[in-house]
Every structure is written in structure tokens, then in C-alpha cells.
Amino acid sequence: MTTQLDFLSAFAQQVIPTMPAIPAPNAPANLPFKDATQKQKPKPNRDLEKKLAELRRIHDEINETIYQTPKDQRIQINSPDDAAALLTPFLQNLDHEELWIILLDTRTRVLKLVKLYSGSLNSAAVRIGEVFKDAITESASAIILAHNHPSGDPSPSPDDVAVTRQVAQAGKLLDIDVLDHVIIGHNQHTSLKIRGLGFDAPN
């Protein structure tokens, strides 16, 4: 039987099946060596703007679908595979890192998808207040972190583990469970919870 998760994942895959890599919105232009020190006004990248607008539209449509679905019929995340299936269409084809959060209720049903950061993920840049802001607003009982590795290799970095530990500890104080941190690569993903990284007490 087709679940809502299957439907939404298939919907996203259908709309963005072979979308080329999308650069970070503020990435500098590649200037010739002799002009590297010259200040040039960046030209509007209409193609990039269209792609980003399309991704925002899909994101908004999926959240709207979630809101309109009765609670007992909403997507239920039961494993890292479920989380990856939901977010892979958005994350696996980017050439920059993005951190997303899945907000969940007490039965691990999806309340909302939140794109939090765009750029390199490190513990110094992640603000705990921002991570849990939407979770508190939506009265979420739990969250799942997810981000991509543009290289395609989902092996966790020391920064990934540090961010996970930082967020998991804050979640305990706020009584919001941090169930997992899933790293998405090219057609593969890694669960830090399953690997026991970042969810242990620091030494």
C-alpha cells in the first residue's frame, strides 16, 4: 500500500528528478586570475533563481500537504531510511551543505519540515535557539536533524558529531527528543544514532 511518505517522496523526485547541482546562493563568481582582485557586480543568475524558487515551492507544498492531512494519516518516521526518503530529493543534488529538521509529534508523525542552514555545518555556526525555535512553536515532541554532503560520501565529520552532541544535550534540557542525525550522500545515507556518534555523553 502506498503511504503518504511514498507519495511525497515520489512527488519531489518527479519534480526535481535530474536537477543539476545548485550552488550556494551567495557563492562568488569564478573570476579569471588576472581579474581576481577586481570588484565586479555579480550578474543575476536567472537559472539559479528559478531552481531555488522551485525548491521553495515544493517545500511549501509538502508542508501544506502535511498540515491538511489528518493527524492519524500523517507521515510516520520509523527509521533513518524513512527520514532519508523524505529529504533525499531536496538534498542529494546540492553542491553546498544544508541542514534540515523534521519536526515530529509523540508518535513520530511529521509536523513540519524546516530548512535551517545553508553552508558548511559546524558547531560554532549552529545556534541552539534556532534549532529548537520551530520545534517549540509547533509543540514538537521530537526532532530529526538531516544534512547533506555534496561530495556524495555520507561519512560523518568531527563537526557533524559535535553538532549532534550539542543539539542532543540541549534537547534533553528542553524535553524534546533528538532522535537522529541523518547525513545524506549520493544514493546513500548514514545514521549517527545507529553508529553511536554524538548521542553519548562527552568524555
N, C-alpha and C positions, 0 to 999 in steps of 0.2 A: 504494500500500500504506500502511495506517495505521501510523505509527510510535508509539513509546511517548510521544514528545513530544506528538504529536497527541492521544493518549488522555488524558494527564494534563491538558493544556490544556483539552480538551473537558470533562473531569470537573469541573475547577474552574469553568469557565464555566456548567456545568449547575447546580451547587450554588449559585453566587452570581451569577446572571445579571443581576439588576436590583437588587442590594442597595443601599439608599440610602447616601449618604455617611456614613462612620463618623468621628466626631470623635475627637480625641486623648483617651486615657483620662483625663488629668488636666486637661482643658480646663475653665476656670472657667465657672460658670453665668452667663448674661446677666441681670444684676440690673437692676431699674428704676433710673433715675438717682438718685432720692431715697434709695434703699437701697444705693447702690454702696459706701458705706463700712462698712456693717454686715456683721458676720461671720455667715454663715449656714451651718449644717451642710448639706453637699450631700446631696440625696436620691439614693438608689441608682437608677441608670438601668438597669432590668432589661432593657430592649430592647437597649441598647448591650452589656450584659454577655453577652447571648445571641449577638449578632452576633460579638463578639470571640471567644467560646468556639467558635463555628462555624468561624471563620477559623483558629483554633489547631488545631482538629480536622482540617481539610482539610490544613493544613501538615504536621501529624504523619502523616497518612495517605499523603501524597505521599512524604515521606521514608521511610516504612516500605515503600512500594512500590519505591522506588529500592533500598533495602537488600536486599529479597528478590529483586530481578531479577538474573540472572547478569550479570557484568560486560560480557560481549560483547554483551549485549542492552540495555544501559542507554542512556538518552538521550544523544545526542552533540550538542554545541553547535558548530555550524559557522559561525555568523554572528550578528550582533546581532539579526537577525529571530528566530532560534531562542531567544535569551535573553529577548527581549521576549514571545514567545509563551508562554513558560513562566511568567513573572511578572506579565504584564499583568492576569490575572484577580484577583490579590491587591492590586494597587497602583493601578489606574487610577481607582478609585471612592472613594478616601480623601480626607478634607479636611485631612490633615496629611501631612507627608513621612515616609517610611520608607526606610531603607537596608537592602537585602538583599545577600547574597553567594551566588554559585553556586560551589561547590567542584568542581573538575574533576581528572580523572586525566591521565596523559600523552597520552591520545588524545582529550582534551576531552570525556570522558563524565562525566555528572553523578554526583558522590559524595554531595552533600547540599545542601539549601537552608537558608540561615541568615538569619533576620531579626535585624539587628544594632542598629539605632537607630530610634527613633520621635520625630519632632520635626524642627525645622529643621536642615538639613545645613550645617555649616561646619567649616573646617579646625581651629578651636580645640577643637571638641567631639569630633572623631573621634580615638580613641585607637588608635594603630597596633597595639599589643599585642592589643587586642580584635578588630581587623580580621583578624589572621592567626592568632588563637588556634585556631579550629576548623580552619583550613587545615593547621596543624601537627599537630593531633590526628588528623586524618583522612588525613594524609600526602598532601595535595593537591599536585599539580604546578602548578596554575594556578587563578586565581580570576577571576570577572567581578563587578564592582560593578553594582548597579542600584538606582535610587531613582525616586520619582515626583514630579511637580509637580502639586499639587492644582488649579492654575489650568488645567491641561489643555495648556499650552504647554510642550513639552519642550526649549525653548532653554536651553542651559547658562548658569548664572550664573558670575561670577568665583569664588565659593566652590566651586561644583561642579568647576571646573577646578583650583583649589588643592588640594582634597581628592584629586582624581585624581592629580595630580603627586606629592603627598605619599605616597600609597599605592603608586604605581608605583615610586618610588625605593626605598621600604622593601622592596618585593617583590624588587628586584634584589639587595639585600643578603641576603635570606633565600633566594634562589634559588627563588622562587615567582613565576611569570609573572602579571602583571596584564594580562589580555588585552583588557579593555574596561571602560568605564563607560557603561551604557545608562540614559538618562533616559526615563521612561515618562509620556506625557501621555494625553489622551483620543483613543484610536484612532490614535495616532501615537507614534513614539519617535525618539530621537536617539542615535547612537553617537559618543562623544567620541574614540574611536580613529580612526574614519573621518574625523572632522573635524580630527584632528591637535591636539586640545586636551588638555593635561595629560600627554601621553606624551613630550613633548620635554624636553630639558634646560633648566633655568631659566636666564634670561639673567644 
